[in-house]
Amino acid sequence: MGEGVSNPFVRMDSKVSSQRPKDLKSSNSVIKYFGISVKGRPNYRLRKIWHHYFVLSAARVNFASINNFDVGSLASRGPINNPKPEPPTYNMDKEKIYPNNNEQEIDLLELGRKLWSKRRLIIRYSIYGFIAGVIISFSIPKEYTTSILMTPETSDSKNNMGSMAGLTSLAGINLGTASDMGITDDIYPQIIESTPFLMEFYNMPVTTSGKDPHTYTLSEYLENEQKMAWWSHILSAPGKIIKLIKGTQDNSDRDTIDLFNITAKQKAFVFSLNKRLSASKDKTSGLYTLTAEMQDPLVSAVVADSLLVKLQRYMTEYKTNKVKQDLDCNIKLYEDARAEYNKAEDELSLAVDRNRNILSEGLKSRIDRLKNERDLKYDIYKQTAQQVSLLRFKLQENTPIATIIEPAQVPLVAASPKKTLITIALTFLGFLVASGIVLFKDIFLNNDKNSTENKDAE
């Protein structure tokens, strides 16, 4: 530090020059004792020294009396170091900046070590799950599914009837529009689930397959020839015992079918069959799949084929019911109109024959009146005949015809149960249960240990 430089620190040095150590004769000595490492020009050094002077003042260094300023005591403390805090490290591999998850990785490794240390327990529970899966899968009875792929008629009835409607409008006859067709094929599933439709299967005969085939009605087959898993018998035992104790009476032996008052046995049949029959539509292709699921493959195929036939007949009766009623009414009108026309024709012929040689104005007027009546009745007779013909055409148009793409076939392989899937699922469940037990015990013991240490510390 030069002598000609004007700086407060120089004045301080001049005032305390008699008390400072002998080796502090220059700015380099001050820098050495203060522990300041500054490089550059002298003016820059002085500014940095002046800055550290105020830093030492903030650290409660007693500079109130410069005459008593003890530089040696400060120098004995050693260099002044102000280490900067280390910046946090970040994981730059991700799109966003997150702190490193070293603690989480250590926890995962520790978790793996804990599970590995209890591997015998985990393997034992997995074996228990495997055994349970094998027992359950072989306890569930086999179910065979028969599917039928069909497409309903998709003809445009409005276009088909358009040409006929133009002709009949000249005669004042209205054939109706496409809205008169009734229901569409979108309610096939609701029809199959309805009680009247399901009760049509009640007395249907079915024959079982195997070495010793037997023939039953479908109601008898579902009631007496169905196998159940062993736990189903256990769960149903309390209900049977309560029913025996109460001694409830029921008219289950009634063979007649009364849809207004069906028996408990018939209700059970409807409930059981409803779960085994289904109809689903593919929204993309518009194809319908009819399925029947039974424990016997031959019974499954017979019921599926009967389902198709009964559904077609049911839809035909529903869609053509109104047209049939109109046709029956018009046939009756046609027969009456024909009888009236024949009667009028006979009366006119008889009047002409009896009065062939008689010339009278009164007789002539009577014959003209009979001719007019005959012509009027002929027009009615002609219109009713046309109406009957057109309604017969409409009945044929309204009759739905389904195209069978895949008919019913006797299944060779059971559709359920999925034994492999059940076994794998229960084995994995055993693994999860064992892992949960290990982790729960570890967390519980650590919590108890921490609570004990806290109590001891208090």
C-alpha positions in Angstrom: 0.0 0.0 0.0 1.6 3.3 -1.1 2.0 6.3 1.3 0.4 8.8 -1.1 -2.9 7.1 -1.3 -5.7 8.7 0.7 -7.7 6.1 2.6 -9.3 5.9 6.1 -7.4 2.7 6.7 -4.1 4.5 6.3 -5.1 7.0 8.9 -6.0 4.1 11.2 -2.6 2.6 10.6 -1.0 5.9 11.4 -2.8 6.3 14.6 -2.2 2.8 15.9 1.3 2.5 14.4 2.8 2.7 17.8 0.7 -0.3 19.1 0.6 -2.6 16.2 3.1 -5.4 15.7 6.4 -4.5 14.1 5.8 -6.9 11.2 2.6 -4.9 10.1 4.6 -2.3 8.2 2.8 -2.5 4.9 -0.6 -3.4 3.4 0.7 -6.9 2.6 1.4 -7.5 6.2 -2.1 -6.4 7.1 -3.5 -8.7 4.5 -1.5 -11.6 5.8 -2.7 -11.1 9.4 -6.2 -10.6 8.5 -6.3 -13.7 6.4 -7.4 -11.8 3.2 -6.3 -13.1 -0.1 -6.8 -10.3 -2.7 -5.1 -10.0 -6.1 -5.2 -7.0 -8.4 -4.3 -3.4 -8.2 -3.6 -1.6 -4.9 -6.8 0.5 -5.0 -8.9 -2.7 -5.4 -7.0 -4.2 -2.4 -7.7 -1.3 -0.2 -11.4 -1.5 -1.0 -11.5 -5.2 -0.1 -9.6 -4.4 3.1 -12.1 -1.7 4.0 -14.9 -4.1 3.4 -13.5 -6.7 5.7 -13.0 -4.0 8.3 -16.8 -3.5 8.5 -17.3 -7.3 8.5 -15.1 -7.5 11.6 -17.0 -4.6 13.2 -20.3 -6.6 12.6 -18.7 -9.6 14.4 -18.6 -7.5 17.5 -14.9 -6.7 17.2 -14.2 -3.7 19.6 -13.0 -0.8 17.4 -14.5 1.9 19.6 -11.0 3.0 20.7 -8.5 2.9 17.9 -5.7 3.6 20.3 -6.5 0.4 22.2 -6.9 -1.6 18.9 -5.2 -4.9 19.4 -4.4 -6.3 16.0 -2.4 -9.2 17.4 -5.4 -10.6 19.2 -7.3 -10.6 15.9 -4.4 -12.1 14.1 -4.2 -14.9 16.7 -7.6 -16.0 15.7 -6.3 -17.1 12.3 -7.6 -16.4 8.8 -11.2 -15.4 8.4 -13.0 -17.8 6.2 -16.6 -17.4 5.0 -17.4 -20.6 3.3 -20.3 -20.4 0.9 -23.1 -23.0 1.3 -23.0 -25.8 -1.2 -25.7 -25.5 -3.8 -28.3 -28.3 -3.8 -27.8 -30.9 -6.5 -30.6 -31.5 -9.0 -31.5 -34.4 -11.2 -31.4 -32.9 -14.8 -32.5 -36.1 -16.5 -36.2 -35.3 -16.2 -38.1 -32.5 -17.9 -38.6 -30.7 -14.6 -36.0 -30.0 -12.0 -36.4 -32.1 -8.9 -34.0 -32.7 -5.9 -32.2 -36.0 -5.9 -34.3 -38.9 -4.5 -31.4 -40.7 -2.8 -33.3 -41.3 0.3 -36.2 -42.8 -1.6 -33.8 -45.1 -3.5 -32.3 -46.2 -0.2 -35.7 -46.9 1.2 -36.6 -49.1 -1.9 -33.4 -51.0 -1.5 -34.1 -51.4 2.2 -37.6 -52.6 1.3 -36.2 -55.3 -1.0 -33.7 -56.4 1.7 -36.5 -56.8 4.2 -38.6 -58.8 1.8 -35.7 -61.0 0.9 -34.9 -61.6 4.5 -38.4 -63.0 4.9 -38.4 -64.9 1.7 -39.3 -68.2 3.4 -42.5 -66.7 4.8 -43.4 -65.2 1.4 -42.8 -68.5 -0.4 -44.9 -70.4 2.2 -47.9 -68.0 1.7 -47.5 -68.2 -2.1 -47.7 -72.0 -1.8 -50.8 -71.7 0.3 -52.4 -69.5 -2.3 -51.4 -72.0 -5.1 -53.0 -74.9 -3.2 -56.1 -72.8 -2.5 -56.3 -71.9 -6.2 -56.1 -75.6 -7.3 -58.8 -76.6 -4.8 -61.2 -73.8 -5.8 -60.7 -74.2 -9.5 -61.4 -78.0 -9.4 -64.4 -77.4 -7.0 -66.3 -75.2 -9.5 -68.4 -77.3 -11.9 -67.8 -77.0 -15.6 -70.0 -74.8 -17.7 -70.4 -75.2 -21.5 -71.4 -72.3 -23.7 -73.1 -72.5 -27.1 -73.2 -69.3 -29.3 -75.2 -68.5 -32.4 -74.2 -65.6 -34.7 -77.1 -64.1 -36.6 -78.1 -60.9 -38.3 -81.7 -59.6 -38.3 -83.4 -58.4 -41.5 -82.3 -54.9 -42.3 -84.5 -54.1 -45.3 -85.9 -50.6 -45.6 -89.6 -51.2 -45.1 -90.5 -47.5 -45.9 -89.0 -47.8 -49.4 -90.6 -51.2 -50.0 -94.0 -49.9 -49.1 -93.7 -46.6 -50.9 -94.7 -47.9 -54.3 -97.7 -49.7 -53.0 -98.8 -46.7 -50.9 -98.9 -44.6 -54.1 -101.3 -47.1 -55.7 -103.5 -47.5 -52.7 -103.8 -43.7 -52.2 -105.8 -43.6 -55.4 -108.4 -45.9 -53.8 -108.3 -44.0 -50.5 -106.5 -46.8 -48.7 -103.8 -46.1 -46.1 -101.2 -48.8 -45.5 -99.4 -46.9 -42.7 -95.8 -46.0 -42.4 -92.7 -47.7 -41.1 -93.5 -46.6 -37.6 -96.4 -49.1 -37.6 -93.9 -51.9 -37.7 -93.7 -52.0 -33.9 -90.5 -52.9 -32.1 -87.0 -53.3 -33.6 -84.3 -55.8 -32.9 -82.7 -53.5 -30.3 -84.8 -55.0 -27.6 -83.8 -58.6 -28.1 -82.1 -58.7 -24.7 -85.2 -57.3 -22.9 -87.3 -59.9 -24.6 -85.1 -62.8 -23.6 -85.2 -61.5 -19.9 -89.0 -61.3 -19.8 -90.9 -63.8 -17.8 -93.4 -64.9 -20.5 -90.6 -65.7 -22.9 -88.6 -67.7 -20.3 -91.6 -69.6 -19.3 -91.9 -71.1 -22.8 -88.8 -73.2 -21.9 -90.4 -74.6 -18.7 -91.7 -77.9 -20.2 -89.2 -78.2 -23.0 -87.6 -81.7 -23.1 -83.8 -82.0 -23.1 -81.5 -85.0 -23.2 -78.2 -85.2 -21.4 -75.0 -86.4 -23.0 -72.7 -89.1 -21.7 -72.7 -92.9 -21.4 -76.0 -92.9 -19.6 -78.3 -90.2 -21.2 -81.6 -89.2 -19.6 -84.4 -87.0 -20.8 -85.9 -84.4 -18.5 -87.9 -81.2 -18.9 -85.7 -78.1 -18.7 -87.2 -77.2 -15.3 -86.4 -80.6 -13.9 -82.9 -80.5 -15.3 -82.1 -77.1 -13.7 -83.7 -78.1 -10.4 -82.2 -81.6 -9.9 -79.2 -82.1 -12.2 -77.1 -79.0 -11.4 -73.8 -79.4 -9.6 -72.6 -76.8 -7.1 -69.3 -76.0 -5.4 -68.9 -77.3 -1.8 -69.1 -73.9 -0.3 -72.5 -73.2 -2.0 -74.0 -76.1 0.0 -72.6 -74.6 3.2 -73.9 -71.1 2.4 -77.4 -72.4 1.5 -77.7 -74.6 4.6 -79.1 -71.9 6.9 -81.8 -70.9 4.5 -82.9 -74.5 4.1 -83.0 -75.0 7.8 -85.1 -71.9 8.4 -87.5 -73.0 5.6 -87.9 -76.4 7.3 -88.5 -74.8 10.7 -91.1 -72.4 9.4 -92.8 -75.1 7.3 -93.9 -72.8 4.6 -96.5 -74.1 2.3 -96.4 -73.4 -1.5 -98.4 -74.6 -4.5 -95.2 -75.7 -6.2 -96.8 -78.9 -7.4 -99.1 -77.1 -9.8 -98.3 -78.1 -13.3 -100.2 -75.4 -15.1 -98.6 -72.1 -16.0 -100.4 -69.0 -14.9 -98.3 -65.9 -15.7 -100.4 -63.8 -13.4 -99.8 -66.2 -10.4 -96.6 -68.2 -10.9 -95.3 -70.4 -8.1 -92.1 -70.2 -6.2 -90.7 -73.1 -8.2 -91.4 -71.3 -11.4 -89.9 -68.1 -10.2 -86.7 -70.0 -9.3 -86.7 -71.5 -12.8 -87.1 -68.0 -14.4 -84.3 -66.6 -12.2 -81.9 -69.5 -13.0 -82.6 -69.5 -16.7 -82.3 -65.8 -17.0 -78.6 -66.0 -15.9 -77.9 -68.7 -18.5 -79.4 -67.0 -21.6 -78.1 -63.8 -23.2 -78.2 -61.7 -26.4 -75.6 -59.1 -27.3 -75.3 -56.9 -30.3 -72.1 -55.8 -32.0 -72.6 -52.0 -32.6 -70.0 -52.0 -35.5 -71.4 -54.9 -37.6 -74.9 -55.0 -36.2 -74.6 -58.8 -35.7 -76.3 -60.5 -32.7 -74.8 -63.3 -30.6 -77.2 -65.6 -28.7 -75.6 -67.7 -26.0 -76.8 -70.4 -23.7 -74.7 -71.7 -20.8 -75.4 -75.1 -19.3 -73.4 -77.8 -17.4 -74.1 -80.3 -20.1 -72.8 -79.6 -23.7 -75.7 -81.3 -25.5 -78.3 -79.4 -23.3 -76.5 -76.2 -24.0 -76.7 -76.7 -27.8 -80.4 -77.7 -27.7 -81.4 -74.7 -25.5 -79.4 -72.3 -27.8 -81.1 -73.6 -30.9 -84.5 -73.4 -29.2 -83.7 -69.8 -28.1 -83.2 -68.8 -31.7 -86.5 -70.4 -32.9 -88.6 -69.0 -30.1 -87.1 -65.5 -30.5 -87.9 -65.5 -34.2 -91.4 -66.6 -33.5 -91.8 -64.1 -30.7 -90.6 -61.2 -32.9 -92.8 -62.3 -35.8 -95.9 -62.5 -33.7 -95.2 -59.1 -32.2 -94.4 -57.3 -35.4 -97.3 -58.8 -37.4 -99.9 -58.7 -34.6 -101.4 -55.4 -35.7 -101.3 -56.3 -39.4 -103.0 -59.7 -38.6 -105.8 -57.9 -36.7 -106.3 -55.5 -39.6 -106.3 -58.3 -42.1 -108.8 -60.4 -40.1 -111.1 -57.3 -39.9 -110.8 -56.5 -43.6 -111.5 -60.2 -44.5 -114.7 -60.0 -42.6 -115.7 -56.8 -44.3 -114.8 -58.3 -47.6 -117.0 -61.3 -47.0 -119.9 -59.1 -45.9 -119.4 -56.8 -48.9 -119.4 -59.7 -51.3 -122.6 -61.1 -49.8 -124.3 -57.7 -50.1 -123.1 -57.4 -53.7 -124.3 -60.9 -54.6 -127.7 -60.1 -53.0 -128.1 -56.9 -54.9 -127.1 -58.6 -58.1 -129.7 -61.3 -57.5 -132.5 -58.8 -56.8 -131.7 -56.9 -59.9 -131.7 -60.0 -62.1 -134.9 -61.2 -60.6 -136.7 -57.8 -61.1 -135.6 -57.7 -64.7 -136.7 -61.3 -65.5 -140.1 -60.8 -63.9 -140.9 -57.5 -65.7 -139.2 -58.1 -69.0 -142.4 -57.5 -71.1 -143.9 -54.8 -68.9 -143.3 -51.2 -69.9 -143.8 -48.8 -67.0 -142.1 -45.8 -65.7 -142.4 -47.0 -62.1 -140.9 -50.3 -63.0 -138.1 -48.6 -64.9 -137.3 -46.4 -61.9 -137.2 -49.4 -59.6 -134.8 -51.3 -61.9 -132.5 -48.2 -62.1 -132.5 -48.0 -58.3 -131.5 -51.6 -58.0 -128.7 -51.1 -60.5 -127.4 -48.1 -58.5 -127.4 -50.2 -55.3 -125.6 -53.0 -57.1 -123.0 -50.7 -58.4 -122.4 -49.1 -54.9 -122.1 -52.5 -53.3 -119.8 -53.5 -56.0 -117.5 -50.6 -55.3 -117.4 -51.5 -51.6 -116.7 -55.1 -52.5 -113.9 -54.1 -54.8 -112.3 -51.8 -52.3 -112.4 -54.4 -49.5 -110.9 -57.0 -51.9 -108.0 -54.6 -52.7 -107.5 -53.9 -49.0 -107.3 -57.6 -48.2 -104.7 -58.1 -50.9 -102.6 -55.2 -49.8 -102.7 -56.2 -46.1 -101.5 -59.7 -47.1 -98.6 -58.1 -48.9 -97.9 -55.9 -45.9 -98.0 -59.0 -43.6 -95.4 -60.6 -45.7 -93.2 -57.5 -45.6 -93.4 -57.2 -41.9 -92.5 -60.8 -41.2 -88.9 -60.7 -39.9 -86.4 -63.1 -41.3 -83.0 -63.6 -39.6 -79.9 -64.8 -41.4 -78.0 -67.4 -39.4 -74.2 -66.9 -39.9 -73.0 -69.4 -37.2 -75.5 -72.1 -36.2 -75.6 -73.9 -32.8 -73.0 -76.6 -32.3 -72.3 -78.9 -29.4 -69.3 -77.4 -27.5 -66.3 -79.7 -27.0 -64.4 -77.7 -24.4 -65.8 -76.2 -21.2 -65.9 -72.4 -21.1 -65.4 -72.1 -17.4 -63.9 -72.2 -14.9 -60.5 -70.7 -15.9 -58.4 -73.0 -13.7 -55.0 -71.5 -14.7 -56.1 -68.0 -14.2 -57.7 -68.7 -10.8 -54.5 -70.5 -9.6 -52.2 -67.7 -10.7 -54.4 -65.1 -9.1 -54.6 -66.8 -5.7 -50.8 -67.5 -5.8 -50.1 -63.8 -6.4 -52.6 -63.0 -3.6 -50.6 -65.1 -1.2 -47.5 -63.2 -2.2 -49.2 -59.9 -1.5 -50.5 -61.0 1.8 -47.1 -62.2 3.0 -45.4 -59.0 1.8 -48.0 -56.9 3.6 -47.5 -58.8 6.8 -43.7 -58.3 6.7 -44.0 -54.6 6.0 -46.7 -54.0 8.6 -44.7 -55.7 11.3 -41.6 -53.7 10.4 -43.5 -50.4 10.4 -45.3 -51.3 13.7 -42.1 -52.3 15.4 -40.3 -49.1 14.3 -43.1 -47.0 15.6 -43.0 -48.8 19.0 -39.2 -48.3 19.1 -39.4 -44.6 18.3 -42.2 -44.0 20.9 -40.1 -45.8 23.6 -37.0 -43.7 22.8 -39.1 -40.5 23.0 -40.4 -41.5 26.4 -36.9 -42.3 27.6 -35.7 -39.0 26.3 -38.4 -37.2 28.2 
